[in-house]
């Protein structure tokens, strides 16, 4: 299979044929080289048709962790000789055992092409100088995402995280006009500007395009409006990926804030019910857990891999930008979901309400001190700069949340600056009982 540089515009009928041809080769490769899937599938007849893929068992992150623990350092799902590996990444391990990820030169090339499609879809061009502010220390979001930014022709500044004062001075001195970071990182910059550069406003930095990823929340129009008003830049959801699969394979375009699936030539998507594991047709209006299968991967190919991300499908027809992949939104993660009296609640639902209230900074934490079941959702909410805790405000916030979520909420108000701001991913659901 030859990777097409413009496959995101391919008619779906042609793409389906390309996918089928790719799966037949990948199927044979995995059957021959992956001990992990040989054991998982056992005597199951592995289907030749993608439409029958649901006959195979699902695989998930817990299985990969166990595989790496038993077969260090890369697990027995490594389907190539170690010398084929060209790049080595490691996850942070903040939610469990750190994972070792390796890619061949071919895997790297495909990853960069697909990620470049996403960055370009979000508006990055050769006319931009973009500063990349994600962690370069082994995390895929650093160096490999840097390479995806370069694929657009943009000039890329490999800044990383930390030393925010230097970052601000660098932006001012060099004419940087775009930034790649998490959606929560601008709040860090705002605090440093207020403390160290009181004569400057965020908009004075001259950033025109914000390429965001790594955290939920950018679907909220209130957050986008805040970024636009405060910084004067377009906020684009440019970097959705699943580390074990592809660092970036979906992004919005200038016409639609939904994520466009941009890797159809090398990645096959399914939806399942996260509770029953049963397949769900990918149609507009459907919601379920995203399951992914590599169609071309050498080092650590995955088949029917549960991402843990719950998505809602917005549309399946071509967008105004002419990209043909499905358009979707990430509702939340199955492991971040909190069930309150039968209601499935996600952090993004809380954020959407808090961002509408001028008295609040928009930062919050859902702090769970005990295991379920829950009769109410405990939320720590931070006030906006300049506001003080007043009588009735906690009840007002709780009432607004209940009106929108349908569940009882216990609100604890915190003064501005109480919650830590991070340069990496911000964890919104804290389970102290684990």
N, C-alpha and C positions, 0 to 999 in steps of 0.2 A: 504493500500500500504506500502510495506517495502522499505526503501531507500537503494539502493545498493551502496556499497562503491566504486565499479568499474563501475558504470553505464555509465561513459563517454566512455567506450570501447564497449558498447553494440551494436550489429547490429541494424540498423535503423528499420528493420521490427519488432523486438522484442520490441524496445523502443516505437514504435508507439502504439503497443498493450498495453504496460504499461501506456502510457500517456492517452489512451482512458479510461482505467479502473480507473485511478486516477481522471480524469475529472468528471466521473459520480458520484463519491463520493463527490468531491469538489463542483460540481454543486448543489447537494442536500443540502450540508452544507451552502453554500452562500445563497441559496433561503430561507432557514429556519432562518438564524441568522443575515444576513446583511440587516439592514433597508435601507442603502444607495442604494444597488443594487435592493432591492425590489421596491424602488421608481423609480430608473432609468429605470428599465425594464418594470414596469407597467404590462400591460396585454400581453406583448410579450411572446410567447412560447419559453422558454429557451432551446436551442438545446441540445440533448444528445450526439451528435457526434461533436468531435472537428473540423472536416472539415466544419461544418456549423456555427462555432463560429462567423464568420463575419456578421451573421444576427443580432447580438447584437450591441447596440450602444457602442461607445468608451467611456472610462473614462479618466480623465486627472488630472494634479496637481491642476489646478484652482478649480476643483470640490472638491478635497480633502481639500484644504484650506478653502473653504466655509463650508464644513461639520464640520471641527474642530472649526471654528468660531461660528457656530450655535449649536454645540453639544460638548462643551469642556469637557475634554481636548483631547480626542482621536478621535472624530468624530463618526458619526453614521455608519461608515464602520467598526468599532470595532465589530467583530462577536463572541466574547467570553466574559464571565464575567470578570470584571476588575481583580478579584483575580487570574485569570489564567495567567495574565501577569507575566513574569519572568525577563524581562529586558526592560529598558526604555532609549531611545535615543532621542535626539532633533537635528534637523538640524540648521545650522547657521542662516538661514533667510536672507542671503545676497542678494538673488534675490526675496525676498517677505517675507510673514509671516513665522516665524519659525514653523516647523512641529514637532509634538510629535509622536514618533514611538515606538510601544511596540511589544514584541514577547513573546510567551509562551516558556516553556522549550523545547517543541518539535520544535517550530520555530527556536530557538537558535541552537539546535543540527543540524538541517538540514542546516541552514545557515553556520555553521562552517564546516560541511562536504563538502558542495559545494565550499566554499571559499578555503578549504584545497586542493581540486582538482586543483584549479587555481594556487595556490602558488607552488604546486608540479609540475604542468605542466611547470611552468617557471623555474624549476630547483632547488628549495629549498629542501634540504634533511636533515636527521639527522646529517650530517657531518658539517652543517653550524651553526654558531652563528650569528643571524640576529638582528640588532638594528632597532626597529620600531619607525619611526619619523613622525607619524601623530598625530593629536590632540586627546588626550584622554578625553577632557572635554565635555562629553555627545555625541560627534559626533560618528557615527557608525564606521568611519574609524579608530578610536582609539582602543577601547577595543575589539570590535567584530572582526575587522581585525586582532588584536593580536591573538585572539583565532583561526582564520583560519591559521595563521602562525604556531601555535603550533601543528595543525593537521598533519603537515608534519614530525613531530619528531624533528624539529630544536629547538635549544636553543634560546629563544626569550628575548631580552632585551627591557623592556617597557620604552623607553626614552621619547617619545612625542616630543613637539616642544619647542624652546627656549633654552637658555644657551648653545650655540653652542660650546663655548670653552670647556666646560665640556664634550660634546659629543666627540669632537676630542680627548681629553685626554683619555676618556673611551675606544674609539676604539683602540688607541695605546697601552693602558695598558692591555687590556683583550683579544686581539686577535680576535676581532669581524671581520668576513670576508664577511658579507652581510649586505645590508641596504634596508629597506622598506620605501619609501617616494614618494613625487611627483617628476616629471621630472625636475621641476625648482629648487628643493632644493639643488642639488649639486652646483649650482651657489652661493647660500648663503654660503655653506661650503668653496668654493674657495675664497670668499672675506674675510672670517674670517681667513683662513689659510694665505692669503697674508698679512693681517694686524697684526695678533697675533703670527703666526708661520712662519715667512719668510724663515726659514731654511728648511721647509718641502714643498714638492710638493704633490698634491692630491694622486698620486700613492703610496706615502710613507705610506699612512694609511693602505694599505694591503687589501682593499675591493676587492673582486673578483666577487661578484654578486650584481647587483642592481635590486630590485623588485619595479617597478614604477607603479603608478596609480593615479587617481584623476584629471588628466589633459590630454588634447590631446597633440600630438606632437611627440610621440615616434615612430610613423610610419615613420618618416622622417629619412632616412639612414644617412643623414649628422649629425643629432643630436646624433644618436647612435655611429657614428664614433668619434664624439667629446668626448663623455663620455668614450669610449674605449681608445682613445689616451691619454686623460687627467688623467683618473683614473685607467686605467688598469683593468677595470671590465666589465663583460658582462651586457649590459643593456637589461632587459627583461620587456615586457609589461605584468605585472603579476596581475593586479587588476582592472578589468573593472566591474562596477556594477551600479545599479540604486538604490539609497538609499531607496526609498519606496518599492522596490521589493526584491532585494538581494544586500548586500554590495559588493559582488564579485562573479561573475558567469562565467567569461571568462578571458582567458589569452593565451599568446603565448606558444609555446614549443621551444625546441632547434632546431627543423627542419624548423620552419615556423614562420615568424614574424606576421602573421595574428592572430587575436584573435580566440580561439577555444570556441565554446558554450558548456559549461560543466555541464549544469543543466537540461538536457532534461527530466529527470525522475520527476522533481518537478516544471518545468517551461516550458510553451508553448510559442513559438515565432511566430509572424506574421510580415509581412511587409505591409505598406500602403503608398499610395501617400500622402504626407503631405498636399497637397493643396486640393485634392478631397476626401480624406479619403478612397478611393477605395483600395481593397486588391491587393497586388502584389505577384506573385509567388516567393517563396524563391528558386532562382536558381543562379548559378554562373553568374556574370555580372550584376545582378539586384541591384538597389539602392532604398532605401525608408526609412521611419521612422519605427523604431523598436517598436512593440507593444507586451506587455507581459501579460501572465495570470498565476497566481499561480495555481498549481495543488495539492498542499498540504500546506495549511497555516491556522492557527487557529485564530490569533488575528486580523490582518488587511488584509484579503485576497483581492486581486485586480484581476479584470477580464477585459481583453482588455484595458490595461492601456497604454496610450501614453507616451513613454519615452522622446520624444523630440529629441532623438538622430537619426541622419541620418547615416545609415550604407550602406556599399557596400559589397555585398557577393562575396568572392573570390572563394570559392569551397564548394561543398556539399558532396564530397566523402571523405572517411577516409584519415587521414593524415599519413605520414610516422611514426609518433609516435603511430599510431593505434587508436587514439581517433576519434570518428565517428561524432561528432557534426559539424555543419556548421562552416566554417572559414570566418571571416569578418573583416572589418576595419571601424572604426568610422570616417566618413567624417567630421562631425561637428554637432552642435546642431541647431535645427530649430530656436531657439530664438537668436542664435549668427550669423545666416545667414544675410548677408547684400546684398541687390539687387542693383547692379550698372548698369543702362541702360539695364535691362533685364537679366543680368548675376548673378547667385547665387554664392556668394563668402563666404567662410568660413575662419576663422583664420588659420586653419591648412594649407591652400593653400598659405597664406602669409608666414608662418614660413618655409615652404619647400624651398622657394626662398631665404629668408634671410640667412638661415643656410648654403647656398652654397657660401656665400661671406665672405672672410677672414677679410674684413674691418669692419664687423659687429659682435656684440656680440650674435646676434640671438634673443635678447629681443626686444619687440615691443608692441605697443598698437594701436588699431583702435579706434580713438576718433571721435564720432559723436555728433556734437554740435546742429544739427538741425534734425528734423524728415525727412523721405524720401519724395520724390524721391531723388536719388543721381546720379550725373553725373560723380563723381570720388570718389575713396576710400581714405580717409585721414588717413595716417599711420605715427605714431611717431616711429622712428627707432634709436636704440642705437648703437653707435660705439663700436668696440672691444677695449679692454685695449691696450693703447699705440698708438691708432690712433687719429688723429685730423680731424676736419671738413675741407675738401679741396674743391677747386673749381671743379665743375662737378660731385662730388660724389653723391649728391642728385639726379641729373638727371640720373646718371648711375643706381642707385637703382630703380628709378621710371621706367626707360626703361626696366630693367630686370623683374620687377613685371608685367608691361603691356604685355611683351612678353609671360609670363607664364599664367597670369590670363585673358588676353584679355580685361582688363578694364583700364581706365585712373586712375593713382594713384598720389596723392599729398604726397610727402615724406618730413617730417620734421626730420632732423638729430639731435640727442642728444649725448652729450659726455658720455663716459662710466661711469656708476654708477648713471645716472640721473633717471632711472626708478626704482621704489622700487622692491626689491626682497622679496618674502614672503615664509614663512615656510608652509603655507597652499596652497589652490588653487589660481592660478594667473588668474585674470579676464583680458582677452585680448580685448574684445569689450566694450568700455565705452560709454554709451548713456547719455550724459549730459542733454538732453532735457526731459528725463522721470521724 
